[in-house]
C-alpha cells in the first residue's frame, strides 16, 4: 500500500467518508465526474480496496482517516 495521497486524493477520500456521491464530490471540488472516478480508482489501488465503501473502511482502519 502506498503511503502518500495527493491533496486532491485526500479531499476525495474525506468527501467519500462524509457520504457524498461521486457527482456531489465533483460539484464540490469543481472537477469532472470522470476525474472523481479516476481519483477513486487510484484510492482503491493504493488502499487495496474493492469499492468506495471499502476505501473508506480501510482508510479508517489504517489511520488515513481519523474517527
PyMOL commands that set and color helices and strands:
alter all, ss='L'
color gray80, all
select helices_A, chain A and resi 7-17+22-29+33-47+52-61
alter helices_A, ss='H'
color red, helices_A
deselect
rebuild
show_as cartoon
